[in-house]
Amino acid sequence: MATQQSPLVLDPTGAGHHAEHRALRERGAATRVDVLGVEAWSITDPALLKQLLTSPDVSKDGRAHWPAFGEVVATWPLALWVAVENMFTAYGQGHRKLRRLVAPAFSARRIEAMRPAVEGMVAGLIDRLAELPADQPVDLRQELAYPLPIAVIGHLMGVPEDQREGFRALVDGVFDTTLSQAEAQANTARLYGVLDELIADKRATPGDDMTSLLIAARDDEEDGARLSPGELRDTLLLMISAGYETTVNVIDQAAHTLLTRPDQLELVRKGAVTWGDVVEETLRHEPAVKHLPLRFAVTDIVLPDGRTIARGEAILASYAAANRHPDWHADADIFDATRVVKDHLAFGHGVHFCLGAPLARMEVVLALQSLFDRFPGIHLADPAEELPPVPSLISNGHQRLPVRLYAG
């Protein structure tokens, strides 16, 4: 029987996350953690995590399976992560209904049909970079990593261009784990207000976009799988936030790695590895999401070491720590695009695997290829160690990524 440990308090600022992830792994396959005042079981062993992510004994529906739900959501800064009514928090038949409604937007045919539009967006952003003064630093996160995903998800969801910046700022607030409970509540209220405006506009003037399709499903009185008003709004929230923030971080992290590991960039340029290899190794090495709150034990779950996750206790999927687990990958802390097996959990696992994964992969490959082809002399403008992380225990990126587009 393992010795009882006091919970490890996770740093909400995201600073020193690699050391924190090592500390989590050293405490065993599962360990108690404090997530902004809420205790949960952090799972860092990839085999155990995949087992739990596919088990019917684990739910994402806090209303049904977390006795502390009502008390916690009233005061927890991350309440939105467990209180939304969409497939992110759904369980069983409810999840299958919601995923069935959303899945057609992310079919292989529809994603491939978006390629010309995404290529055009990338080309426009790269052209704009080329117009900037070559001797001045450019924030690559601000000028490429941010605008591309918000343009793509805006195109898919039918968000007007003049509203996309507003969505961006509010979604950033969802991932910021340094906000107080009052600040988080205010951000959520503003975000829901913007979503309500989008729904009203699309209901009045529908288009060929996913928002209009979801509204039609909501308004179809004869469809037994229709969305409730809350499910409609929260499904839009999920698709916009998940399709935006995570892809920003993958572009950021992949570019940062190639700028700090010229040997890896040279492998791509020589054709020894593909841009897809770079993206997959980035997803393993620096996934966009470090920890994903929360799941809940539907029944008592006995762990390999004899401890028990009791029914109703919260579970935290610690993807970034699992991706670098030494039992899964040799030299797991080293970025190696030639790695034969690049398996990872960056997009989740099981029934909640990210529907938008193929679209995200497409965006990142096109962005990286265009960036490094157009600016072969690109290099970091500031030392890598001076680039602070985004203030989040969830989101994994840099606050800024300053570069010089041409070698001086």
C-alpha positions in Angstrom: 0.0 0.0 0.0 1.4 3.4 -1.0 2.0 6.0 1.6 -0.6 8.8 1.8 0.8 12.0 0.3 -0.3 15.6 0.8 -1.6 17.1 -2.4 1.0 18.8 -4.7 -0.2 22.4 -5.3 -0.1 23.1 -9.1 1.3 26.5 -10.1 -1.4 28.5 -11.8 1.2 30.7 -13.6 2.6 27.8 -15.6 6.1 28.7 -14.7 8.6 25.8 -14.3 6.1 23.3 -15.6 8.6 20.8 -16.7 10.0 20.5 -13.2 6.5 20.3 -11.9 5.7 17.5 -14.3 8.8 15.6 -13.2 7.7 16.0 -9.6 4.2 14.6 -10.5 5.7 11.5 -12.2 8.0 10.9 -9.3 5.0 10.6 -7.0 3.7 7.6 -9.0 1.2 6.8 -11.7 -1.5 8.9 -9.9 -1.1 11.5 -7.2 -3.2 14.0 -5.4 -3.0 17.6 -6.5 -4.5 20.9 -5.6 -5.9 22.7 -8.7 -6.7 26.3 -7.5 -8.2 24.9 -4.3 -9.9 21.8 -5.7 -8.3 18.4 -5.0 -8.0 15.9 -7.8 -6.0 12.9 -8.8 -3.4 13.8 -11.4 -2.7 10.9 -13.8 0.7 11.0 -15.5 1.3 7.3 -16.4 0.2 7.0 -20.0 -1.0 3.4 -19.8 -3.2 4.2 -16.7 -4.3 7.5 -18.3 -5.5 5.8 -21.5 -7.2 3.1 -19.5 -9.1 5.7 -17.5 -10.0 7.8 -20.5 -11.7 4.8 -22.2 -13.4 3.5 -19.1 -17.1 3.8 -18.4 -16.2 4.2 -14.8 -14.9 7.7 -15.6 -17.2 10.6 -16.5 -16.8 14.2 -17.6 -20.3 15.1 -16.3 -19.7 16.8 -13.0 -23.4 17.5 -12.5 -24.1 13.8 -12.4 -20.9 12.4 -10.9 -19.2 15.0 -8.7 -20.9 15.5 -5.4 -18.9 18.7 -4.9 -20.2 20.2 -8.2 -22.7 22.7 -6.8 -20.4 24.0 -4.1 -17.3 24.2 -6.3 -18.8 26.0 -9.4 -20.0 28.8 -7.2 -16.5 29.8 -6.2 -13.9 28.1 -8.4 -12.1 30.2 -11.1 -12.2 27.2 -13.5 -15.9 26.6 -13.0 -16.6 27.1 -16.8 -14.4 24.0 -17.5 -16.9 21.7 -15.6 -20.1 23.7 -15.9 -20.5 24.0 -19.7 -23.2 21.9 -21.3 -21.6 20.5 -24.4 -19.8 17.3 -25.5 -16.7 18.4 -23.5 -18.6 17.6 -20.2 -21.0 15.0 -21.6 -21.1 11.3 -20.7 -22.6 8.2 -22.3 -25.6 8.8 -24.5 -25.6 12.5 -24.0 -22.0 12.7 -25.4 -22.9 10.5 -28.4 -25.8 12.8 -29.3 -23.7 15.9 -29.2 -20.7 14.5 -31.0 -23.0 13.1 -33.7 -24.3 16.6 -34.4 -20.9 18.2 -34.5 -18.9 15.5 -36.3 -20.0 16.3 -39.9 -18.2 19.7 -39.7 -14.9 17.8 -39.2 -15.3 15.0 -41.7 -12.2 14.2 -43.8 -13.9 15.6 -46.9 -14.9 18.8 -45.3 -11.5 19.4 -43.8 -9.7 18.8 -47.1 -12.2 21.1 -48.8 -11.0 23.8 -46.5 -7.4 23.4 -47.6 -7.5 26.1 -50.3 -9.0 28.6 -47.9 -6.4 27.8 -45.2 -3.6 28.1 -47.7 -4.9 31.5 -48.7 -5.1 32.7 -45.1 -1.5 31.5 -44.5 -0.3 33.2 -47.6 -1.9 36.5 -46.6 -0.3 36.4 -43.2 3.1 35.6 -44.5 2.8 38.4 -47.1 2.0 40.7 -44.3 5.0 39.6 -42.3 7.2 40.3 -45.4 5.9 43.9 -45.5 7.2 44.6 -41.9 10.6 46.3 -41.4 13.2 43.5 -41.7 15.5 45.1 -39.0 12.8 45.2 -36.2 11.6 42.3 -34.0 8.3 40.7 -34.9 6.2 38.8 -32.4 5.4 35.6 -34.2 2.7 34.6 -31.7 0.9 37.9 -32.3 1.4 38.0 -36.1 1.0 34.4 -37.1 0.2 31.9 -34.3 -2.8 34.0 -33.1 -4.5 35.2 -36.3 -4.3 32.0 -38.4 -6.4 29.8 -36.1 -8.9 32.5 -35.3 -9.4 33.1 -39.0 -9.8 29.4 -39.7 -12.3 28.8 -36.9 -14.0 32.0 -37.7 -14.4 30.8 -41.3 -15.7 27.4 -40.2 -18.2 28.9 -37.6 -19.2 32.0 -39.6 -17.9 34.5 -37.1 -17.6 37.9 -38.9 -14.1 39.2 -39.2 -14.8 42.3 -37.1 -15.9 40.1 -34.2 -12.9 37.7 -34.2 -10.6 39.8 -32.1 -13.3 40.1 -29.4 -13.7 36.3 -29.3 -9.9 35.9 -29.1 -9.5 38.1 -26.0 -12.4 36.4 -24.2 -11.2 32.8 -25.1 -7.7 33.8 -23.7 -9.4 34.5 -20.4 -10.9 31.0 -20.3 -7.4 29.6 -20.3 -5.9 32.1 -17.9 -5.7 30.3 -14.6 -4.4 33.4 -12.7 -7.8 35.1 -12.9 -9.7 35.5 -9.7 -13.2 33.9 -9.4 -14.8 37.3 -10.0 -12.6 38.0 -13.0 -13.3 34.6 -14.5 -17.1 35.0 -13.9 -17.0 38.4 -15.6 -15.1 37.0 -18.6 -17.6 34.2 -18.9 -20.5 36.6 -18.9 -18.9 38.7 -21.6 -18.2 35.6 -23.7 -21.7 34.3 -23.4 -23.0 37.8 -24.4 -20.9 37.7 -27.6 -22.1 34.1 -28.3 -25.7 35.1 -27.9 -25.2 37.9 -30.4 -23.7 35.5 -32.9 -26.6 33.1 -32.5 -29.1 35.9 -32.9 -27.4 37.1 -36.1 -27.1 33.6 -37.6 -30.7 32.8 -36.7 -31.8 36.0 -38.6 -29.4 35.5 -41.5 -28.2 31.9 -41.7 -25.2 31.0 -43.8 -23.2 28.0 -45.0 -21.3 27.6 -41.7 -21.3 25.4 -38.6 -23.1 27.9 -36.4 -26.0 28.0 -38.8 -26.1 24.2 -39.0 -26.2 23.9 -35.3 -29.0 26.5 -35.0 -31.0 24.5 -37.6 -30.5 21.4 -35.5 -31.6 23.3 -32.4 -34.7 24.7 -34.1 -35.8 21.4 -35.8 -38.7 20.4 -33.7 -39.0 17.0 -35.3 -35.4 16.0 -34.6 -35.2 14.0 -31.3 -31.5 14.9 -31.0 -32.1 18.6 -31.0 -29.8 20.9 -28.9 -31.1 22.6 -25.9 -30.4 26.4 -25.7 -27.6 25.8 -23.3 -26.1 23.0 -25.4 -26.2 25.2 -28.5 -24.4 28.1 -26.9 -21.8 25.9 -25.1 -21.1 23.8 -28.2 -20.2 27.0 -30.0 -18.0 28.0 -27.1 -16.3 24.6 -27.3 -15.7 24.7 -31.0 -14.4 28.3 -31.0 -12.2 28.0 -28.0 -10.8 24.5 -28.7 -10.2 25.3 -32.4 -8.4 28.4 -31.6 -6.3 28.4 -28.4 -4.7 25.0 -28.8 -3.6 25.6 -32.4 -2.0 28.9 -31.4 0.1 27.0 -28.9 1.2 24.3 -31.4 2.3 26.9 -34.0 4.1 28.8 -31.2 5.9 25.7 -29.7 6.8 24.2 -33.1 8.3 27.5 -34.3 10.1 28.0 -31.0 11.6 24.5 -31.1 12.9 24.9 -34.7 14.4 28.3 -33.8 16.2 26.9 -30.8 17.1 23.6 -32.4 18.6 24.4 -35.8 19.7 20.8 -36.3 16.0 19.8 -36.4 15.2 22.5 -38.9 18.1 21.3 -41.0 16.6 17.8 -41.0 13.4 19.2 -42.6 15.3 21.3 -45.1 17.3 18.2 -46.2 14.2 16.1 -46.5 15.2 13.7 -43.7 11.9 14.4 -41.9 8.7 16.0 -42.9 6.8 19.0 -41.6 4.3 16.5 -40.3 7.0 14.8 -38.3 7.9 18.2 -36.7 4.2 18.7 -35.8 3.8 15.3 -34.2 7.0 15.6 -32.2 5.9 19.0 -31.0 2.5 17.6 -29.9 4.4 15.0 -27.9 7.2 17.2 -26.6 5.2 20.4 -25.9 1.5 19.7 -26.2 -0.9 22.7 -26.4 -2.7 21.6 -23.2 -0.7 20.6 -20.1 -3.6 19.5 -17.8 -7.2 19.1 -18.7 -9.9 19.6 -16.0 -11.8 17.5 -15.0 -13.1 13.9 -15.0 -14.9 12.1 -12.2 -15.0 8.5 -10.8 -18.4 7.0 -11.4 -17.5 4.2 -9.0 -14.5 3.3 -6.8 -11.4 2.7 -9.0 -8.6 0.6 -7.6 -5.1 1.8 -8.8 -2.2 -0.5 -9.6 -0.5 0.4 -6.3 -3.6 -0.6 -4.3 -4.9 3.0 -3.6 -8.4 3.8 -4.6 -9.9 6.8 -6.5 -13.2 6.9 -4.6 -16.5 7.3 -6.3 -17.2 11.0 -6.9 -13.5 12.1 -6.7 -12.1 14.4 -9.4 -9.4 13.2 -11.9 -7.0 15.5 -13.8 -5.7 14.3 -17.2 -2.0 15.4 -17.1 -1.3 15.1 -20.8 2.1 16.9 -20.9 3.6 14.9 -18.1 2.3 11.6 -19.6 3.7 12.5 -23.0 7.2 12.7 -21.5 6.9 9.6 -19.3 10.2 7.6 -19.5 8.2 4.3 -19.8 6.6 5.5 -23.0 9.5 7.2 -24.9 13.3 6.9 -24.6 15.0 10.3 -24.0 11.5 11.7 -23.7 12.7 15.2 -22.7 14.6 15.5 -26.0 12.8 16.8 -29.2 13.7 14.4 -32.0 11.7 14.7 -35.2 13.3 11.5 -36.4 11.8 9.6 -33.5 10.0 6.5 -35.1 7.2 6.4 -32.5 5.8 9.8 -31.7 2.7 8.6 -29.9 1.1 11.3 -27.6 -2.1 12.3 -25.9 -2.1 15.9 -27.1 -5.6 15.5 -28.6 -6.9 13.3 -25.8 -7.9 9.7 -26.1 -11.0 7.6 -26.4 -14.5 9.0 -27.1 -13.4 12.5 -26.3 -10.6 12.5 -28.8 -10.4 16.0 -30.4 -12.6 16.2 -33.6 -10.6 19.1 -34.9 -7.2 17.3 -34.8 -6.9 16.9 -38.6 -7.7 20.6 -39.1 -5.2 21.7 -36.5 -2.5 19.5 -38.0 -3.2 21.0 -41.5 -3.0 24.6 -40.1 0.3 24.0 -38.3 2.0 22.3 -41.2 1.0 25.0 -43.7 2.1 27.8 -41.3 5.5 26.3 -40.6 6.3 25.4 -44.2 5.4 28.8 -45.4 7.2 30.7 -42.6 10.5 28.9 -42.9 10.4 28.8 -46.7 9.8 32.5 -47.0 12.2 33.6 -44.3 15.2 31.2 -44.3 17.2 33.5 -42.1 14.6 33.8 -39.4 16.0 33.6 -35.8 14.9 34.5 -32.3 15.2 38.2 -31.3 15.4 37.4 -27.6 17.2 34.6 -25.7 14.9 31.6 -25.3 15.2 31.7 -21.5 13.7 35.2 -21.4 10.4 34.1 -23.1 7.8 33.8 -20.3 5.0 31.1 -20.5 1.4 32.1 -20.8 -0.1 32.4 -17.3 -1.9 29.0 -17.2 -1.6 25.5 -15.8 -3.8 24.4 -18.8 -2.5 26.3 -21.8 1.1 25.6 -22.9 2.7 28.4 -24.9 4.7 31.6 -24.7 3.4 35.1 -24.0 5.4 36.3 -26.9 7.7 34.9 -29.6 9.9 37.7 -30.9 11.9 37.0 -34.1 13.9 38.7 -36.7 12.8 37.6 -40.1 16.1 38.0 -41.7 19.6 37.2 -40.3 21.4 40.4 -39.6 
